[in-house]
Amino acid sequence: MSAPAAAAQPAPAAPPAVRMPADKPPFPYADCIKATKKRGESKHYGKWHCDQLVKKGWVRPPKR
């Protein structure tokens, strides 16, 4: 007699493509490495630090 509520509602529209300015995440990996070097972090620790930020989405993965 009545249709389920989910069938009665149209599917939500896809969100528009979002372009982020360069001053917002995700930042380039090279910029992250430069920033860690500037802060005085060792090369090994700086790489680890940037890799952690890649996992969180704050930094784009490096191009290898």
N, CA, C, O and CB atoms as a CASP TS submission, in Angstrom:
PFRMAT TS
TARGET T0000
AUTHOR 0000-0000-0000
METHOD Language model
MODEL 1
PARENT N/A
ATOM      1  N   MET     1       0.814  -1.172   0.000  1.00  0.00           N
ATOM      2  CA  MET     1       0.000   0.000   0.000  1.00  0.00           C
ATOM      3  C   MET     1       0.873   1.257   0.000  1.00  0.00           C
ATOM      4  O   MET     1       0.628   2.151  -0.810  1.00  0.00           O
ATOM      5  CB  MET     1      -0.934  -0.014   1.192  1.00  0.00           C
ATOM      6  N   SER     2       1.855   1.363   0.850  1.00  0.00           N
ATOM      7  CA  SER     2       2.744   2.526   0.833  1.00  0.00           C
ATOM      8  C   SER     2       4.162   2.077   0.482  1.00  0.00           C
ATOM      9  O   SER     2       4.577   0.973   0.836  1.00  0.00           O
ATOM     10  CB  SER     2       2.725   3.262   2.207  1.00  0.00           C
ATOM     11  N   ALA     3       4.896   2.939  -0.214  1.00  0.00           N
ATOM     12  CA  ALA     3       6.270   2.634  -0.613  1.00  0.00           C
ATOM     13  C   ALA     3       7.215   2.955   0.548  1.00  0.00           C
ATOM     14  O   ALA     3       6.931   3.843   1.351  1.00  0.00           O
ATOM     15  CB  ALA     3       6.670   3.436  -1.891  1.00  0.00           C
ATOM     16  N   PRO     4       8.323   2.245   0.636  1.00  0.00           N
ATOM     17  CA  PRO     4       9.291   2.571   1.687  1.00  0.00           C
ATOM     18  C   PRO     4       9.797   4.004   1.545  1.00  0.00           C
ATOM     19  O   PRO     4       9.843   4.547   0.441  1.00  0.00           O
ATOM     20  CB  PRO     4      10.471   1.592   1.648  1.00  0.00           C
ATOM     21  N   ALA     5      10.170   4.603   2.653  1.00  0.00           N
ATOM     22  CA  ALA     5      10.616   6.001   2.649  1.00  0.00           C
ATOM     23  C   ALA     5      11.862   6.196   1.794  1.00  0.00           C
ATOM     24  O   ALA     5      12.012   7.239   1.159  1.00  0.00           O
ATOM     25  CB  ALA     5      10.891   6.471   4.074  1.00  0.00           C
ATOM     26  N   ALA     6      12.749   5.222   1.766  1.00  0.00           N
ATOM     27  CA  ALA     6      13.973   5.364   0.991  1.00  0.00           C
ATOM     28  C   ALA     6      13.673   5.405  -0.501  1.00  0.00           C
ATOM     29  O   ALA     6      14.375   6.090  -1.244  1.00  0.00           O
ATOM     30  CB  ALA     6      14.936   4.225   1.304  1.00  0.00           C
ATOM     31  N   ALA     7      12.671   4.703  -0.950  1.00  0.00           N
ATOM     32  CA  ALA     7      12.339   4.680  -2.366  1.00  0.00           C
ATOM     33  C   ALA     7      11.654   5.975  -2.792  1.00  0.00           C
ATOM     34  O   ALA     7      11.701   6.341  -3.966  1.00  0.00           O
ATOM     35  CB  ALA     7      11.446   3.485  -2.680  1.00  0.00           C
ATOM     36  N   ALA     8      11.035   6.656  -1.872  1.00  0.00           N
ATOM     37  CA  ALA     8      10.298   7.870  -2.203  1.00  0.00           C
ATOM     38  C   ALA     8      11.222   9.074  -2.378  1.00  0.00           C
ATOM     39  O   ALA     8      10.838  10.044  -3.031  1.00  0.00           O
ATOM     40  CB  ALA     8       9.271   8.162  -1.127  1.00  0.00           C
ATOM     41  N   GLN     9      12.422   9.037  -1.815  1.00  0.00           N
ATOM     42  CA  GLN     9      13.323  10.177  -1.876  1.00  0.00           C
ATOM     43  C   GLN     9      14.323   9.998  -3.016  1.00  0.00           C
ATOM     44  O   GLN     9      14.845   8.901  -3.211  1.00  0.00           O
ATOM     45  CB  GLN     9      14.057  10.359  -0.537  1.00  0.00           C
ATOM     46  N   PRO    10      14.596  11.069  -3.774  1.00  0.00           N
ATOM     47  CA  PRO    10      15.589  10.969  -4.838  1.00  0.00           C
ATOM     48  C   PRO    10      16.995  10.843  -4.248  1.00  0.00           C
ATOM     49  O   PRO    10      17.241  11.255  -3.114  1.00  0.00           O
ATOM     50  CB  PRO    10      15.505  12.193  -5.772  1.00  0.00           C
ATOM     51  N   ALA    11      17.905  10.275  -5.024  1.00  0.00           N
ATOM     52  CA  ALA    11      19.291  10.123  -4.576  1.00  0.00           C
ATOM     53  C   ALA    11      19.937  11.500  -4.456  1.00  0.00           C
ATOM     54  O   ALA    11      19.663  12.375  -5.277  1.00  0.00           O
ATOM     55  CB  ALA    11      20.099   9.221  -5.555  1.00  0.00           C
ATOM     56  N   PRO    12      20.788  11.711  -3.454  1.00  0.00           N
ATOM     57  CA  PRO    12      21.440  13.013  -3.312  1.00  0.00           C
ATOM     58  C   PRO    12      22.387  13.267  -4.487  1.00  0.00           C
ATOM     59  O   PRO    12      23.005  12.342  -5.015  1.00  0.00           O
ATOM     60  CB  PRO    12      22.211  13.091  -1.975  1.00  0.00           C
ATOM     61  N   ALA    13      22.485  14.511  -4.877  1.00  0.00           N
ATOM     62  CA  ALA    13      23.364  14.883  -5.986  1.00  0.00           C
ATOM     63  C   ALA    13      24.821  14.793  -5.549  1.00  0.00           C
ATOM     64  O   ALA    13      25.147  14.997  -4.379  1.00  0.00           O
ATOM     65  CB  ALA    13      23.038  16.309  -6.491  1.00  0.00           C
ATOM     66  N   ALA    14      25.686  14.487  -6.501  1.00  0.00           N
ATOM     67  CA  ALA    14      27.121  14.415  -6.205  1.00  0.00           C
ATOM     68  C   ALA    14      27.638  15.815  -5.886  1.00  0.00           C
ATOM     69  O   ALA    14      27.216  16.783  -6.517  1.00  0.00           O
ATOM     70  CB  ALA    14      27.911  13.795  -7.402  1.00  0.00           C
ATOM     71  N   PRO    15      28.540  15.937  -4.921  1.00  0.00           N
ATOM     72  CA  PRO    15      29.067  17.259  -4.590  1.00  0.00           C
ATOM     73  C   PRO    15      29.912  17.799  -5.740  1.00  0.00           C
ATOM     74  O   PRO    15      30.557  17.024  -6.446  1.00  0.00           O
ATOM     75  CB  PRO    15      29.901  17.202  -3.295  1.00  0.00           C
ATOM     76  N   PRO    16      29.918  19.102  -5.935  1.00  0.00           N
ATOM     77  CA  PRO    16      30.715  19.677  -7.020  1.00  0.00           C
ATOM     78  C   PRO    16      32.202  19.493  -6.736  1.00  0.00           C
ATOM     79  O   PRO    16      32.608  19.340  -5.584  1.00  0.00           O
ATOM     80  CB  PRO    16      30.386  21.175  -7.206  1.00  0.00           C
ATOM     81  N   ALA    17      32.995  19.509  -7.774  1.00  0.00           N
ATOM     82  CA  ALA    17      34.444  19.366  -7.613  1.00  0.00           C
ATOM     83  C   ALA    17      34.966  20.547  -6.806  1.00  0.00           C
ATOM     84  O   ALA    17      34.621  21.699  -7.067  1.00  0.00           O
ATOM     85  CB  ALA    17      35.162  19.278  -9.000  1.00  0.00           C
ATOM     86  N   VAL    18      35.788  20.246  -5.840  1.00  0.00           N
ATOM     87  CA  VAL    18      36.324  21.280  -4.959  1.00  0.00           C
ATOM     88  C   VAL    18      37.784  21.505  -5.309  1.00  0.00           C
ATOM     89  O   VAL    18      38.566  20.556  -5.359  1.00  0.00           O
ATOM     90  CB  VAL    18      36.166  20.886  -3.460  1.00  0.00           C
ATOM     91  N   ARG    19      38.153  22.742  -5.549  1.00  0.00           N
ATOM     92  CA  ARG    19      39.549  23.074  -5.808  1.00  0.00           C
ATOM     93  C   ARG    19      40.059  23.831  -4.598  1.00  0.00           C
ATOM     94  O   ARG    19      39.519  24.872  -4.224  1.00  0.00           O
ATOM     95  CB  ARG    19      39.718  23.914  -7.127  1.00  0.00           C
ATOM     96  N   MET    20      41.104  23.295  -3.994  1.00  0.00           N
ATOM     97  CA  MET    20      41.659  23.933  -2.811  1.00  0.00           C
ATOM     98  C   MET    20      42.800  24.858  -3.201  1.00  0.00           C
ATOM     99  O   MET    20      43.640  24.485  -4.019  1.00  0.00           O
ATOM    100  CB  MET    20      42.140  22.883  -1.802  1.00  0.00           C
ATOM    101  N   PRO    21      42.848  26.040  -2.641  1.00  0.00           N
ATOM    102  CA  PRO    21      43.969  26.926  -2.902  1.00  0.00           C
ATOM    103  C   PRO    21      45.266  26.316  -2.368  1.00  0.00           C
ATOM    104  O   PRO    21      45.230  25.387  -1.562  1.00  0.00           O
ATOM    105  CB  PRO    21      43.722  28.306  -2.270  1.00  0.00           C
ATOM    106  N   ALA    22      46.390  26.829  -2.807  1.00  0.00           N
ATOM    107  CA  ALA    22      47.687  26.281  -2.425  1.00  0.00           C
ATOM    108  C   ALA    22      47.988  26.467  -0.931  1.00  0.00           C
ATOM    109  O   ALA    22      48.826  25.755  -0.378  1.00  0.00           O
ATOM    110  CB  ALA    22      48.779  26.931  -3.252  1.00  0.00           C
ATOM    111  N   ASP    23      47.314  27.413  -0.280  1.00  0.00           N
ATOM    112  CA  ASP    23      47.599  27.656   1.135  1.00  0.00           C
ATOM    113  C   ASP    23      46.764  26.791   2.073  1.00  0.00           C
ATOM    114  O   ASP    23      46.786  26.997   3.287  1.00  0.00           O
ATOM    115  CB  ASP    23      47.366  29.106   1.456  1.00  0.00           C
ATOM    116  N   LYS    24      46.024  25.821   1.523  1.00  0.00           N
ATOM    117  CA  LYS    24      45.225  24.910   2.337  1.00  0.00           C
ATOM    118  C   LYS    24      45.604  23.475   2.012  1.00  0.00           C
ATOM    119  O   LYS    24      46.133  23.220   0.931  1.00  0.00           O
ATOM    120  CB  LYS    24      43.712  25.140   2.106  1.00  0.00           C
ATOM    121  N   PRO    25      45.353  22.532   2.908  1.00  0.00           N
ATOM    122  CA  PRO    25      45.710  21.133   2.665  1.00  0.00           C
ATOM    123  C   PRO    25      44.993  20.576   1.450  1.00  0.00           C
ATOM    124  O   PRO    25      43.917  21.062   1.103  1.00  0.00           O
ATOM    125  CB  PRO    25      45.387  20.285   3.884  1.00  0.00           C
ATOM    126  N   PRO    26      45.549  19.586   0.801  1.00  0.00           N
ATOM    127  CA  PRO    26      46.828  18.943   1.075  1.00  0.00           C
ATOM    128  C   PRO    26      47.992  19.715   0.461  1.00  0.00           C
ATOM    129  O   PRO    26      47.922  20.177  -0.678  1.00  0.00           O
ATOM    130  CB  PRO    26      46.817  17.518   0.550  1.00  0.00           C
ATOM    131  N   PHE    27      49.055  19.843   1.236  1.00  0.00           N
ATOM    132  CA  PHE    27      50.254  20.544   0.809  1.00  0.00           C
ATOM    133  C   PHE    27      51.165  19.594   0.038  1.00  0.00           C
ATOM    134  O   PHE    27      51.082  18.380   0.227  1.00  0.00           O
ATOM    135  CB  PHE    27      50.994  21.143   2.018  1.00  0.00           C
ATOM    136  N   PRO    28      52.029  20.117  -0.822  1.00  0.00           N
ATOM    137  CA  PRO    28      52.978  19.257  -1.533  1.00  0.00           C
ATOM    138  C   PRO    28      53.984  18.614  -0.575  1.00  0.00           C
ATOM    139  O   PRO    28      54.371  19.214   0.428  1.00  0.00           O
ATOM    140  CB  PRO    28      53.720  20.064  -2.604  1.00  0.00           C
ATOM    141  N   TYR    29      54.398  17.395  -0.893  1.00  0.00           N
ATOM    142  CA  TYR    29      55.351  16.652  -0.053  1.00  0.00           C
ATOM    143  C   TYR    29      56.681  17.399   0.039  1.00  0.00           C
ATOM    144  O   TYR    29      57.289  17.459   1.108  1.00  0.00           O
ATOM    145  CB  TYR    29      55.578  15.226  -0.618  1.00  0.00           C
ATOM    146  N   ALA    30      57.131  17.967  -1.078  1.00  0.00           N
ATOM    147  CA  ALA    30      58.411  18.693  -1.085  1.00  0.00           C
ATOM    148  C   ALA    30      58.371  19.867  -0.115  1.00  0.00           C
ATOM    149  O   ALA    30      59.365  20.145   0.555  1.00  0.00           O
ATOM    150  CB  ALA    30      58.744  19.192  -2.506  1.00  0.00           C
ATOM    151  N   ASP    31      57.243  20.557  -0.030  1.00  0.00           N
ATOM    152  CA  ASP    31      57.122  21.672   0.913  1.00  0.00           C
ATOM    153  C   ASP    31      57.203  21.179   2.352  1.00  0.00           C
ATOM    154  O   ASP    31      57.754  21.857   3.219  1.00  0.00           O
ATOM    155  CB  ASP    31      55.805  22.427   0.688  1.00  0.00           C
ATOM    156  N   CYS    32      56.650  19.993   2.600  1.00  0.00           N
ATOM    157  CA  CYS    32      56.712  19.418   3.941  1.00  0.00           C
ATOM    158  C   CYS    32      58.165  19.125   4.326  1.00  0.00           C
ATOM    159  O   CYS    32      58.599  19.434   5.436  1.00  0.00           O
ATOM    160  CB  CYS    32      55.862  18.128   4.018  1.00  0.00           C
ATOM    161  N   ILE    33      58.903  18.529   3.397  1.00  0.00           N
ATOM    162  CA  ILE    33      60.311  18.210   3.668  1.00  0.00           C
ATOM    163  C   ILE    33      61.102  19.495   3.941  1.00  0.00           C
ATOM    164  O   ILE    33      61.927  19.538   4.854  1.00  0.00           O
ATOM    165  CB  ILE    33      60.936  17.432   2.473  1.00  0.00           C
ATOM    166  N   LYS    34      60.846  20.540   3.144  1.00  0.00           N
ATOM    167  CA  LYS    34      61.536  21.827   3.349  1.00  0.00           C
ATOM    168  C   LYS    34      61.209  22.399   4.727  1.00  0.00           C
ATOM    169  O   LYS    34      62.086  22.922   5.415  1.00  0.00           O
ATOM    170  CB  LYS    34      61.139  22.842   2.245  1.00  0.00           C
ATOM    171  N   ALA    35      59.942  22.296   5.123  1.00  0.00           N
ATOM    172  CA  ALA    35      59.522  22.839   6.416  1.00  0.00           C
ATOM    173  C   ALA    35      60.173  22.077   7.571  1.00  0.00           C
ATOM    174  O   ALA    35      60.564  22.687   8.566  1.00  0.00           O
ATOM    175  CB  ALA    35      57.991  22.786   6.545  1.00  0.00           C
ATOM    176  N   THR    36      60.294  20.750   7.452  1.00  0.00           N
ATOM    177  CA  THR    36      60.922  19.985   8.531  1.00  0.00           C
ATOM    178  C   THR    36      62.403  20.302   8.621  1.00  0.00           C
ATOM    179  O   THR    36      62.966  20.350   9.715  1.00  0.00           O
ATOM    180  CB  THR    36      60.719  18.480   8.319  1.00  0.00           C
ATOM    181  N   LYS    37      63.039  20.521   7.471  1.00  0.00           N
ATOM    182  CA  LYS    37      64.464  20.880   7.470  1.00  0.00           C
ATOM    183  C   LYS    37      64.658  22.251   8.119  1.00  0.00           C
ATOM    184  O   LYS    37      65.602  22.459   8.880  1.00  0.00           O
ATOM    185  CB  LYS    37      65.031  20.882   6.020  1.00  0.00           C
ATOM    186  N   LYS    38      63.756  23.178   7.809  1.00  0.00           N
ATOM    187  CA  LYS    38      63.812  24.523   8.371  1.00  0.00           C
ATOM    188  C   LYS    38      63.623  24.501   9.885  1.00  0.00           C
ATOM    189  O   LYS    38      64.201  25.317  10.603  1.00  0.00           O
ATOM    190  CB  LYS    38      62.751  25.409   7.724  1.00  0.00           C
ATOM    191  N   ARG    39      62.803  23.552  10.365  1.00  0.00           N
ATOM    192  CA  ARG    39      62.562  23.428  11.807  1.00  0.00           C
ATOM    193  C   ARG    39      63.705  22.725  12.527  1.00  0.00           C
ATOM    194  O   ARG    39      63.710  22.644  13.755  1.00  0.00           O
ATOM    195  CB  ARG    39      61.268  22.677  12.056  1.00  0.00           C
ATOM    196  N   GLY    40      64.681  22.212  11.764  1.00  0.00           N
ATOM    197  CA  GLY    40      65.827  21.562  12.385  1.00  0.00           C
ATOM    198  C   GLY    40      65.642  20.076  12.634  1.00  0.00           C
ATOM    199  O   GLY    40      66.429  19.473  13.362  1.00  0.00           O
ATOM    200  N   GLU    41      64.612  19.472  12.041  1.00  0.00           N
ATOM    201  CA  GLU    41      64.411  18.040  12.221  1.00  0.00           C
ATOM    202  C   GLU    41      65.419  17.275  11.361  1.00  0.00           C
ATOM    203  O   GLU    41      65.808  17.744  10.291  1.00  0.00           O
ATOM    204  CB  GLU    41      62.954  17.636  11.856  1.00  0.00           C
ATOM    205  N   SER    42      65.836  16.110  11.824  1.00  0.00           N
ATOM    206  CA  SER    42      66.769  15.294  11.044  1.00  0.00           C
ATOM    207  C   SER    42      66.071  14.824   9.763  1.00  0.00           C
ATOM    208  O   SER    42      64.844  14.851   9.662  1.00  0.00           O
ATOM    209  CB  SER    42      67.282  14.071  11.880  1.00  0.00           C
ATOM    210  N   LYS    43      66.878  14.394   8.793  1.00  0.00           N
ATOM    211  CA  LYS    43      66.318  13.944   7.515  1.00  0.00           C
ATOM    212  C   LYS    43      65.385  12.754   7.718  1.00  0.00           C
ATOM    213  O   LYS    43      64.306  12.694   7.128  1.00  0.00           O
ATOM    214  CB  LYS    43      67.444  13.571   6.537  1.00  0.00           C
ATOM    215  N   HIS    44      65.807  11.809   8.554  1.00  0.00           N
ATOM    216  CA  HIS    44      65.000  10.617   8.814  1.00  0.00           C
ATOM    217  C   HIS    44      63.693  10.976   9.530  1.00  0.00           C
ATOM    218  O   HIS    44      62.619  10.512   9.147  1.00  0.00           O
ATOM    219  CB  HIS    44      65.800   9.608   9.652  1.00  0.00           C
ATOM    220  N   TYR    45      63.798  11.803  10.569  1.00  0.00           N
ATOM    221  CA  TYR    45      62.603  12.185  11.326  1.00  0.00           C
ATOM    222  C   TYR    45      61.668  13.038  10.469  1.00  0.00           C
ATOM    223  O   TYR    45      60.449  12.897  10.561  1.00  0.00           O
ATOM    224  CB  TYR    45      62.996  12.948  12.606  1.00  0.00           C
ATOM    225  N   GLY    46      62.226  13.924   9.635  1.00  0.00           N
ATOM    226  CA  GLY    46      61.411  14.761   8.764  1.00  0.00           C
ATOM    227  C   GLY    46      60.613  13.931   7.774  1.00  0.00           C
ATOM    228  O   GLY    46      59.447  14.226   7.515  1.00  0.00           O
ATOM    229  N   LYS    47      61.236  12.888   7.213  1.00  0.00           N
ATOM    230  CA  LYS    47      60.535  12.001   6.283  1.00  0.00           C
ATOM    231  C   LYS    47      59.403  11.282   7.002  1.00  0.00           C
ATOM    232  O   LYS    47      58.289  11.187   6.487  1.00  0.00           O
ATOM    233  CB  LYS    47      61.511  10.979   5.658  1.00  0.00           C
ATOM    234  N   TRP    48      59.700  10.772   8.204  1.00  0.00           N
ATOM    235  CA  TRP    48      58.670  10.082   8.987  1.00  0.00           C
ATOM    236  C   TRP    48      57.508  11.037   9.281  1.00  0.00           C
ATOM    237  O   TRP    48      56.340  10.674   9.139  1.00  0.00           O
ATOM    238  CB  TRP    48      59.266   9.527  10.315  1.00  0.00           C
ATOM    239  N   HIS    49      57.847  12.260   9.689  1.00  0.00           N
ATOM    240  CA  HIS    49      56.850  13.261  10.037  1.00  0.00           C
ATOM    241  C   HIS    49      55.935  13.544   8.837  1.00  0.00           C
ATOM    242  O   HIS    49      54.712  13.573   8.976  1.00  0.00           O
ATOM    243  CB  HIS    49      57.535  14.560  10.514  1.00  0.00           C
ATOM    244  N   CYS    50      56.540  13.752   7.653  1.00  0.00           N
ATOM    245  CA  CYS    50      55.745  14.030   6.454  1.00  0.00           C
ATOM    246  C   CYS    50      54.906  12.822   6.055  1.00  0.00           C
ATOM    247  O   CYS    50      53.773  12.975   5.600  1.00  0.00           O
ATOM    248  CB  CYS    50      56.657  14.440   5.292  1.00  0.00           C
ATOM    249  N   ASP    51      55.457  11.621   6.225  1.00  0.00           N
ATOM    250  CA  ASP    51      54.682  10.416   5.916  1.00  0.00           C
ATOM    251  C   ASP    51      53.450  10.312   6.809  1.00  0.00           C
ATOM    252  O   ASP    51      52.389   9.878   6.361  1.00  0.00           O
ATOM    253  CB  ASP    51      55.555   9.162   6.076  1.00  0.00           C
ATOM    254  N   GLN    52      53.588  10.705   8.058  1.00  0.00           N
ATOM    255  CA  GLN    52      52.443  10.692   8.962  1.00  0.00           C
ATOM    256  C   GLN    52      51.384  11.703   8.509  1.00  0.00           C
ATOM    257  O   GLN    52      50.185  11.440   8.596  1.00  0.00           O
ATOM    258  CB  GLN    52      52.893  10.997  10.403  1.00  0.00           C
ATOM    259  N   LEU    53      51.843  12.861   8.026  1.00  0.00           N
ATOM    260  CA  LEU    53      50.907  13.876   7.550  1.00  0.00           C
ATOM    261  C   LEU    53      50.223  13.439   6.251  1.00  0.00           C
ATOM    262  O   LEU    53      49.089  13.836   5.986  1.00  0.00           O
ATOM    263  CB  LEU    53      51.635  15.209   7.340  1.00  0.00           C
ATOM    264  N   VAL    54      50.910  12.621   5.440  1.00  0.00           N
ATOM    265  CA  VAL    54      50.283  12.054   4.241  1.00  0.00           C
ATOM    266  C   VAL    54      49.133  11.152   4.663  1.00  0.00           C
ATOM    267  O   VAL    54      48.054  11.204   4.072  1.00  0.00           O
ATOM    268  CB  VAL    54      51.317  11.263   3.382  1.00  0.00           C
ATOM    269  N   LYS    55      49.356  10.322   5.685  1.00  0.00           N
ATOM    270  CA  LYS    55      48.306   9.412   6.164  1.00  0.00           C
ATOM    271  C   LYS    55      47.088  10.171   6.660  1.00  0.00           C
ATOM    272  O   LYS    55      45.962   9.694   6.525  1.00  0.00           O
ATOM    273  CB  LYS    55      48.843   8.520   7.278  1.00  0.00           C
ATOM    274  N   LYS    56      47.304  11.358   7.239  1.00  0.00           N
ATOM    275  CA  LYS    56      46.201  12.160   7.761  1.00  0.00           C
ATOM    276  C   LYS    56      45.525  13.000   6.685  1.00  0.00           C
ATOM    277  O   LYS    56      44.455  13.564   6.916  1.00  0.00           O
ATOM    278  CB  LYS    56      46.697  13.059   8.864  1.00  0.00           C
ATOM    279  N   GLY    57      46.153  13.087   5.494  1.00  0.00           N
ATOM    280  CA  GLY    57      45.566  13.849   4.411  1.00  0.00           C
ATOM    281  C   GLY    57      45.995  15.293   4.350  1.00  0.00           C
ATOM    282  O   GLY    57      45.441  16.060   3.562  1.00  0.00           O
ATOM    283  N   TRP    58      46.962  15.693   5.155  1.00  0.00           N
ATOM    284  CA  TRP    58      47.424  17.078   5.162  1.00  0.00           C
ATOM    285  C   TRP    58      48.467  17.347   4.088  1.00  0.00           C
ATOM    286  O   TRP    58      48.690  18.494   3.702  1.00  0.00           O
ATOM    287  CB  TRP    58      47.990  17.426   6.515  1.00  0.00           C
ATOM    288  N   VAL    59      49.110  16.275   3.605  1.00  0.00           N
ATOM    289  CA  VAL    59      50.177  16.400   2.612  1.00  0.00           C
ATOM    290  C   VAL    59      49.894  15.407   1.496  1.00  0.00           C
ATOM    291  O   VAL    59      49.480  14.276   1.750  1.00  0.00           O
ATOM    292  CB  VAL    59      51.591  16.152   3.249  1.00  0.00           C
ATOM    293  N   ARG    60      50.124  15.844   0.236  1.00  0.00           N
ATOM    294  CA  ARG    60      49.976  14.930  -0.892  1.00  0.00           C
ATOM    295  C   ARG    60      51.141  13.949  -0.895  1.00  0.00           C
ATOM    296  O   ARG    60      52.254  14.321  -0.523  1.00  0.00           O
ATOM    297  CB  ARG    60      49.905  15.708  -2.238  1.00  0.00           C
ATOM    298  N   PRO    61      50.909  12.705  -1.306  1.00  0.00           N
ATOM    299  CA  PRO    61      51.999  11.728  -1.374  1.00  0.00           C
ATOM    300  C   PRO    61      53.077  12.182  -2.361  1.00  0.00           C
ATOM    301  O   PRO    61      52.775  12.891  -3.321  1.00  0.00           O
ATOM    302  CB  PRO    61      51.454  10.343  -1.780  1.00  0.00           C
ATOM    303  N   PRO    62      54.338  11.775  -2.131  1.00  0.00           N
ATOM    304  CA  PRO    62      55.407  12.169  -3.042  1.00  0.00           C
ATOM    305  C   PRO    62      55.262  11.484  -4.392  1.00  0.00           C
ATOM    306  O   PRO    62      54.722  10.383  -4.494  1.00  0.00           O
ATOM    307  CB  PRO    62      56.766  11.844  -2.437  1.00  0.00           C
ATOM    308  N   LYS    63      55.751  12.152  -5.420  1.00  0.00           N
ATOM    309  CA  LYS    63      55.733  11.551  -6.758  1.00  0.00           C
ATOM    310  C   LYS    63      57.015  10.753  -6.911  1.00  0.00           C
ATOM    311  O   LYS    63      58.105  11.324  -6.936  1.00  0.00           O
ATOM    312  CB  LYS    63      55.598  12.641  -7.892  1.00  0.00           C
ATOM    313  N   ARG    64      56.890   9.445  -7.013  1.00  0.00           N
ATOM    314  CA  ARG    64      58.073   8.591  -7.101  1.00  0.00           C
ATOM    315  C   ARG    64      58.162   7.939  -8.425  1.00  0.00           C
ATOM    316  O   ARG    64      59.099   7.181  -8.678  1.00  0.00           O
ATOM    317  CB  ARG    64      58.071   7.551  -6.030  1.00  0.00           C
TER
END
